[in-house]
Amino acid sequence: MFTVKANMPTLHRNHKALPWKDIRAARHTTAAKGRRVTRTIRVAAVPDWIDFPGAAQVAQLRRTVTRRGKKTVEVVYLITSADHIAAPPSTLASWVQGHWGIENRLH
């Protein structure tokens, strides 16, 4: 799985411009430690303009955290070689959540 970051301006802009609102979303909300986290993922087949060997899907993952009435939103774009059968939206979201957990422990 490859995260498309803002330091890749053309690739990031092209991902952001995809019709994400037209794609069905999968959502999962958890509440613990005084915060509520909602993860929303939308997944689509890889567009023709992506030139990554083996790329099969792209995704938009939105993470909304509410803590003490304050809401923060993080949006991440992904490219993965996993197809929709091996990695449906809920599976991709779990993989990303697991990765975030590892990164948070490192910082």
TORVOLO-216275 format. One record per residue: z negated, y, x of N, C-alpha, C in turn; residue in one letter. Coordinates in pm, whole numbers, padded with zeros to 5 digits, always signed. Layout:
// residues N
ZYXZYXZYXA ...
This chain:
// residues 107
+00000-00116+00085+00000+00000+00000+00000+00123+00090M +00080+00220+00053+00099+00342+00131+00061+00461+00044F -00027+00547+00093-00066+00667+00020+00025+00781+00059T +00083+00848-00039+00169+00964-00015+00080+01086-00014V +00072+01153+00099-00019+01266+00114+00058+01398+00117K -00015+01506+00100+00045+01640+00098+00109+01678+00231A +00070+01610+00340+00132+01641+00468+00272+01579+00482N +00320+01516+00375+00457+01467+00364+00519+01544+00247M +00549+01673+00265+00580+01761+00152+00694+01715+00061P +00804+01670+00116+00917+01629+00031+00882+01504-00049T +00828+01404+00017+00791+01280-00052+00683+01307-00157L +00584+01388-00123+00477+01422-00217+00534+01497-00338H +00618+01596-00313+00677+01674-00422+00762+01586-00514R +00840+01494-00455+00923+01404-00536+00838+01311-00622N +00728+01262-00567+00638+01177-00646+00574+01256-00759H +00529+01375-00726+00465+01460-00827+00560+01492-00942K +00690+01501-00913+00790+01539-01012+00834+01423-01102A +00791+01302-01073+00828+01190-01160+00769+01211-01299L +00831+01155-01402+00784+01177-01540+00659+01096-01574P +00549+01123-01505+00427+01044-01521+00373+01048-01663W +00387+01159-01731+00333+01170-01868+00403+01075-01966K +00524+01030-01931+00600+00938-02016+00566+00792-01988D +00483+00768-01889+00449+00631-01848+00310+00596-01903I +00300+00479-01962+00172+00435-02020+00065+00425-01912R -00054+00469-01945-00164+00472-01850-00265+00362-01878A -00328+00316-01771-00443+00227-01782-00563+00308-01734A -00673+00303-01810-00793+00382-01778-00916+00292-01767R -01004+00334-01679-01132+00265-01666-01238+00370-01635H -01348+00369-01711-01456+00466-01691-01584+00393-01657T -01655+00446-01557-01785+00392-01521-01885+00506-01517T -02011+00474-01539-02118+00574-01532-02232+00513-01452A -02270+00583-01346-02380+00538-01261-02421+00652-01169A -02546+00648-01127-02599+00746-01031-02575+00890-01075K -02586+00915-01205-02574+01051-01256-02433+01107-01263G -02336+01021-01254-02197+01069-01264-02113+00974-01347R -02009+01029-01405-01912+00951-01482-01779+00960-01410R -01715+00846-01385-01588+00842-01314-01485+00775-01403V -01374+00844-01426-01262+00787-01500-01143+00777-01406T -01090+00656-01394-00971+00634-01313-00856+00604-01407R -00749+00680-01392-00630+00663-01474-00515+00633-01381T -00445+00522-01405-00332+00486-01319-00208+00469-01404I -00098+00518-01351+00034+00502-01412+00124+00442-01305R +00196+00338-01340+00277+00265-01243+00420+00255-01292V +00515+00271-01199+00658+00262-01233+00732+00186-01123A +00848+00136-01159+00935+00073-01059+00974+00178-00956A +00996+00134-00835+01027+00227-00727+01162+00296-00755V +01167+00429-00745+01293+00501-00767+01392+00476-00653P +01519+00500-00681+01624+00477-00581+01608+00563-00456D +01549+00680-00468+01539+00771-00355+01431+00733-00255W +01353+00632-00284+01251+00588-00188+01316+00489-00093I +01308+00521+00035+01373+00441+00138+01270+00369+00223D +01185+00290+00157+01086+00211+00226+01121+00064+00205F +01152-00009+00311+01185-00151+00295+01075-00226+00221P +01114-00299+00120+01019-00380+00045+00942-00308-00064G +00961-00177-00078+00888-00102-00181+00928-00153-00319A +00828-00178-00405+00854-00232-00538+00803-00143-00650A +00692-00071-00627+00633+00013-00730+00581+00143-00670Q +00574+00245-00755+00506+00369-00721+00397+00389-00826V +00295+00464-00788+00184+00485-00882+00125+00623-00865A +00070+00672-00976-00009+00794-00975-00149+00752-01018Q -00247+00780-00934-00385+00749-00966-00464+00878-00974L -00524+00902-01091-00603+01022-01115-00749+00979-01127R -00834+01040-01045-00977+01009-01046-01051+01135-01091R -01116+01126-01206-01191+01239-01261-01339+01205-01254T -01414+01289-01184-01558+01268-01167-01631+01382-01235V -01728+01349-01322-01813+01448-01386-01955+01424-01339T -02011+01526-01276-02148+01518-01225-02218+01649-01257R -02329+01639-01331-02406+01757-01372-02318+01861-01440R -02226+01815-01524-02141+01905-01600-02021+01959-01524G -02013+01931-01396-01901+01979-01315-01798+01868-01299K -01673+01902-01328-01565+01803-01323-01476+01830-01202K -01445+01723-01127-01348+01731-01019-01239+01628-01044T -01116+01661-01006-01004+01571-01027-00929+01554-00895V -00901+01430-00862-00822+01398-00744-00703+01315-00791E -00582+01352-00746-00461+01279-00782-00400+01224-00653V -00371+01094-00654-00314+01027-00539-00186+00957-00582V -00084+00962-00497+00042+00892-00522+00052+00777-00423Y +00103+00664-00470+00108+00543-00390+00247+00479-00394L +00279+00410-00287+00398+00324-00282+00347+00187-00242I +00389+00083-00311+00344-00052-00278+00459-00151-00283T +00446-00254-00203+00545-00361-00204+00508-00467-00308S +00390-00457-00365+00347-00553-00467+00425-00529-00596A +00479-00635-00653+00554-00617-00777+00461-00615-00897D +00517-00584-01014+00435-00568-01135+00369-00697-01181H +00420-00812-01137+00358-00939-01176+00236-00966-01088I +00253-00948-00957+00142-00971-00863+00037-00861-00871A +00080-00739-00905-00013-00625-00906+00013-00535-01025A -00038-00573-01142-00030-00483-01258-00117-00361-01232P -00107-00257-01314-00183-00134-01292-00332-00154-01264P -00398-00240-01340-00542-00258-01320-00573-00315-01181S -00488-00402-01131-00508-00458-00998-00489-00352-00890T -00383-00270-00903-00361-00162-00807-00480-00067-00805L -00530-00032-00922-00645+00059-00931-00767-00001-00860A -00788-00130-00875-00902-00197-00808-00885-00193-00657S -00764-00217-00610-00740-00213-00466-00771-00075-00410W -00725+00029-00479-00748+00165-00433-00897+00198-00438V -00965+00159-00545-01108+00186-00557-01183+00118-00443Q -01146-00003-00410-01209-00072-00298-01186+00000-00167G -01068+00053-00148-01036+00128-00026-01119+00256-00019H -01130+00329-00133-01212+00450-00137-01357+00417-00102W -01407+00306-00152-01544+00268-00123-01567+00248+00025G -01471+00186+00093-01480+00166+00238-01478+00300+00309I -01384+00390+00270-01375+00521+00334-01503+00602+00314E -01558+00597+00193-01681+00674+00166-01797+00627+00252N -01805+00497+00277-01913+00444+00362-01895+00487+00508R -01770+00512+00548-01745+00551+00687-01778+00696+00713L -01781+00779+00610-01802+00925+00630-01945+00964+00613H 
